[in-house]
Amino acid sequence: MRQRIIRRLSYELEVACGNDLVVEFDVDLRLRDVPLLNRRPALVVYDADLPAEYAAAGIPQFWRIENTTDEVGGLTVFSYRLDATTHSYVPTGAHQGTLRVATPVEVSVELTSLL
């Protein structure tokens, strides 16, 4: 089910991104060299004009998707942004039912449509 959710969300994001941003699966991100810290998020959205390596230096935001109930349609998208002052992630929302965001692209997705 996780792959289906990620695939469907990627379709919605690609439409919203147009040609300015790229949506990719299974991208290895090197967050730190010493000690080595790599992550592989399910989806990455990045500026098509910038090399993917720049994203690893300061990923501005990320979403975490969880099935929060045993019921069908119990998805919650937790969103976070990188705080420029503290250089740590701060929560910006917990979306249930509908995911509505304005950045990095404006998109509205009914979460049940991803199931």
PAZAPA-4460 file (N, C-alpha, C; in steps of 0.05 Angstrom, whole numbers, plus 32768, in hexadecimal, padded with zeros to 4 digits):
% residues 115
    n_x    n_y    n_z   ca_x   ca_y   ca_z    c_x    c_y    c_z   seq   type   mol
   8011   7FE8   8000   8000   8000   8000   8012   8019   8000     1      M     A
   8029   8018   800E   803A   8030   800F   8043   8038   7FF3     2      R     A
   804B   8025   7FE2   8053   802C   7FC7   803D   8039   7FB7     3      Q     A
   8025   802F   7FBA   800E   803B   7FAC   8009   8058   7FB5     4      R     A
   800B   805D   7FCE   8007   8078   7FD9   801C   808B   7FCE     5      I     A
   8035   8082   7FCF   804B   8093   7FC5   8048   8098   7FA7     6      I     A
   8042   8083   7F98   803E   8086   7F7B   8028   809A   7F75     7      R     A
   8011   8098   7F82   7FFB   80A9   7F7C   8001   80C6   7F85     8      R     A
   800E   80C9   7F9C   8016   80E4   7FA4   802A   80F0   7F91     9      L     A
   803C   80E0   7F86   804F   80EB   7F73   8041   80F5   7F5A    10      S     A
   802C   80E7   7F51   801D   80F0   7F39   8011   810C   7F3F    11      Y     A
   8005   810F   7F56   7FF9   8129   7F5D   800E   813F   7F5E    12      E     A
   8025   8139   7F6A   803A   814D   7F6D   8046   8154   7F52    13      L     A
   8049   8141   7F40   8054   8146   7F25   8042   815A   7F16    14      E     A
   8028   8156   7F18   8016   8169   7F0B   8019   8185   7F17    15      V     A
   801A   8186   7F31   801C   81A0   7F3F   8037   81AE   7F39    16      A     A
   804D   819E   7F36   8068   81A9   7F33   806D   81B5   7F17    17      C     A
   8060   81AA   7F03   8066   81B3   7EE8   8083   81AD   7EE1    18      G     A
   8090   81C0   7ED3   80AC   81BC   7ECA   80C1   81C7   7EDD    19      N     A
   80B8   81D6   7EF2   80CB   81E3   7F04   80D7   81D1   7F19    20      D     A
   80C8   81BD   7F21   80D1   81AB   7F36   80D0   818E   7F2C    21      L     A
   80E0   817D   7F38   80E2   8161   7F30   80D9   814F   7F47    22      V     A
   80CA   813B   7F42   80C1   8127   7F56   80D0   810D   7F50    23      V     A
   80DE   8103   7F63   80EE   80EA   7F5F   80E9   80D6   7F76    24      E     A
   80EC   80BD   7F6F   80EA   80A6   7F82   8106   809E   7F8A    25      F     A
   8109   8093   7FA2   8121   8085   7FAA   813B   8094   7FA5    26      D     A
   813D   80AC   7FAE   8155   80BC   7FAB   8165   80BB   7FC5    27      V     A
   817E   80B3   7FC3   818F   80B3   7FDB   8198   80CF   7FE0    28      D     A
   8194   80D8   7FF9   819C   80F3   8001   81B2   80F1   8016    29      L     A
   81C9   80FD   8011   81DE   80FD   8024   81DA   8117   8034    30      R     A
   81D3   8113   804E   81CE   812A   805F   81E7   8133   806D    31      L     A
   81FA   8120   8071   8213   8127   807F   8228   8114   8077    32      R     A
   8241   811E   8075   8258   810C   806E   8264   80FF   8087    33      D     A
   8267   810E   809D   8274   8103   80B5   8264   8109   80CD    34      V     A
   825A   80F5   80DB   8258   80DA   80D2   8243   80D8   80BB    35      P     A
   8247   80C5   80AA   8237   80C2   8092   8219   80BF   809A    36      L     A
   8208   80CF   808D   81EB   80CD   8092   81DD   80D0   8077    37      L     A
   81D2   80BA   806D   81C3   80B9   8055   81A6   80B2   805C    38      N     A
   8194   80BC   804C   8177   80B6   804E   816C   80B1   8032    39      R     A
   8157   80A1   8031   814A   809B   8017   812C   809F   801B    40      R     A
   8123   80B8   8017   8106   80BD   801A   80F7   80B0   8002    41      P     A
   80DE   80AB   8007   80CD   809E   7FF2   80CA   80B0   7FDA    42      A     A
   80C7   80CA   7FDE   80C4   80DE   7FC9   80D6   80F7   7FCF    43      L     A
   80E0   8102   7FBA   80EF   811B   7FBD   80E5   812E   7FA7    44      V     A
   80E0   8147   7FAF   80D9   815C   7F9C   80EF   8171   7F9E    45      V     A
   80FB   8177   7F87   8111   818A   7F88   8111   819C   7F6F    46      Y     A
   811E   81B2   7F71   8120   81C6   7F5C   812F   81BA   7F45    47      D     A
   8122   81BA   7F2E   812D   81AD   7F16   8147   81BB   7F0D    48      A     A
   814B   81D4   7F14   8162   81E3   7F0C   817B   81DE   7F1E    49      D     A
   8176   81D2   7F35   818C   81CD   7F48   8194   81B0   7F48    50      L     A
   81AE   81AA   7F4B   81B6   818E   7F4E   81AA   8182   7F67    51      P     A
   81A4   8168   7F67   8198   815A   7F7E   81AA   815C   7F97    52      A     A
   81C4   8160   7F93   81D6   8161   7FAA   81D0   817A   7FBC    53      E     A
   81C6   818F   7FB0   81C0   81A7   7FC0   81A9   81A1   7FD4    54      Y     A
   8197   8190   7FCC   8180   818A   7FDE   818A   817D   7FF8    55      A     A
   819F   816D   7FF6   81AB   8160   800D   81B7   8174   8021    56      A     A
   81BE   818B   8018   81CB   819F   8029   81B6   81AE   803A    57      A     A
   819D   81AD   8033   8189   81BC   8042   816D   81B7   8037    58      G     A
   8163   81A0   803A   8149   8199   8030   8134   81AA   803E    59      I     A
   8126   81BB   8030   8115   81CF   803E   80FD   81C4   804C    60      P     A
   80F3   81AC   8043   80DB   81A1   8050   80D9   8183   8049    61      Q     A
   80C9   8175   805A   80C2   815A   8053   80A7   8153   805F    62      F     A
   809C   813E   8053   8082   8134   805D   8086   8117   8066    63      W     A
   8078   810F   807B   8078   80F4   8084   805B   80EA   8083    64      R     A
   8057   80D4   8076   803C   80C9   8072   8039   80B0   8083    65      I     A
   8024   80B0   8093   801E   8099   80A4   8001   8090   80A1    66      E     A
   7FFD   8076   80A4   7FE2   806B   80A6   7FDC   806C   80C4    67      N     A
   7FCD   8080   80CC   7FC9   8086   80E9   7FB2   8077   80F5    68      T     A
   7FA2   8069   80E5   7F8D   8058   80F1   7F8B   803E   80E1    69      T     A
   7F7C   802B   80EB   7F78   8012   80DD   7F62   8015   80C7    70      D     A
   7F55   802C   80C7   7F40   8031   80B4   7F4C   8038   8099    71      E     A
   7F3D   8031   8083   7F46   803A   8069   7F43   8058   8068    72      V     A
   7F57   8065   805D   7F57   8082   805C   7F62   8090   8074    73      G     A
   7F6F   8081   8085   7F7A   808C   809E   7F96   8098   809A    74      G     A
   7F9B   80A4   8084   7FB6   80AF   807F   7FB8   80CA   808C    75      L     A
   7FD0   80D0   8096   7FD7   80EA   80A0   7FF2   80F2   8094    76      T     A
   7FF3   810A   8089   800C   8114   807F   8016   8129   8092    77      V     A
   802D   8124   809E   803A   8137   80B0   804F   8146   80A0    78      F     A
   804D   8161   80A1   805F   8172   8091   8072   8181   80A4    79      S     A
   808B   8184   809A   80A0   8191   80AA   80AF   81A4   8097    80      Y     A
   80BA   81BA   80A3   80CB   81CC   8094   80E5   81D1   80A3    81      R     A
   80FA   81D6   8094   8114   81DC   80A0   8114   81F9   80AA    82      L     A
   8119   81FC   80C4   811B   8217   80D0   8137   8222   80CB    83      D     A
   8138   8239   80BE   8152   8245   80B7   8163   824D   80CF    84      A     A
   8156   8253   80E5   8165   825C   80FD   8171   8245   810C    85      T     A
   8160   8230   8111   8169   821A   8121   8175   8203   8110    86      T     A
   8171   8204   80F6   817A   81EF   80E4   816E   81D3   80EC    87      H     A
   8156   81D4   80F6   8148   81BB   80FD   812C   81BD   80F2    88      S     A
   811F   81A5   80EF   8104   81A4   80E4   80EF   81AB   80F9    89      Y     A
   80DB   81BB   80F1   80C5   81C1   8102   80AB   81B8   80F4    90      V     A
   8098   81AE   8103   807F   81A5   80F7   806F   81BC   80EC    91      P     A
   8063   81B8   80D5   8052   81CC   80C9   8035   81C3   80C5    92      T     A
   802F   81AA   80CB   8014   81A1   80C9   8011   8183   80CA    93      G     A
   7FF9   817A   80D0   7FF2   815E   80CF   7FD8   815D   80BE    94      A     A
   7FD9   8153   80A6   7FC3   8155   8093   7FB4   813A   8093    95      H     A
   7F9A   813C   8097   7F89   8124   8095   7F72   812B   8083    96      Q     A
   7F69   8118   8073   7F54   811D   8060   7F5E   812A   8047    97      G     A
   7F68   8142   8049   7F73   8151   8032   7F8E   815C   8039    98      T     A
   7FA1   8158   8027   7FBB   8165   802A   7FBB   817E   8019    99      L     A
   7FBD   8195   8026   7FBE   81AF   8018   7FD8   81BD   8020   100      R     A
   7FE9   81C3   800C   8001   81D2   8012   8005   81E6   7FFB   101      V     A
   8014   81FB   8002   801A   820F   7FEE   8038   820F   7FE6   102      A     A
   8048   8200   7FF4   8065   81FF   7FED   806F   81E2   7FF2   103      T     A
   807F   81D7   7FE1   808D   81E4   7FCB   807C   81E9   7FB2   104      P     A
   8065   81DC   7FB1   8051   81E2   7F9C   8036   81E3   7FA9   105      V     A
   8023   81F1   7F9D   8008   81F1   7FA7   7FFA   81D8   7F9E   106      E     A
   7FF1   81C8   7FB1   7FE4   81AF   7FAA   7FCF   81A8   7FBF   107      V     A
   7FB9   819C   7FB6   7FA4   8192   7FC8   7F9E   8176   7FC0   108      S     A
   7FA2   8163   7FD2   7F9F   8146   7FCC   7F8C   813A   7FE1   109      V     A
   7F77   812D   7FD8   7F66   811D   7FEA   7F76   8104   7FF0   110      E     A
   7F7C   8100   800A   7F8E   80EB   8011   7F82   80CF   800C   111      L     A
   7F67   80CD   800D   7F5B   80B3   8006   7F60   80AB   7FE9   112      T     A
   7F65   80BF   7FD8   7F6A   80B8   7FBB   7F85   80AB   7FB7   113      S     A
   7F96   80AB   7FCC   7FB0   809E   7FC9   7FAF   8081   7FD1   114      L     A
   7F99   8079   7FDD   7F96   805D   7FE6   7F8D   804B   7FCF   115      L     A
***
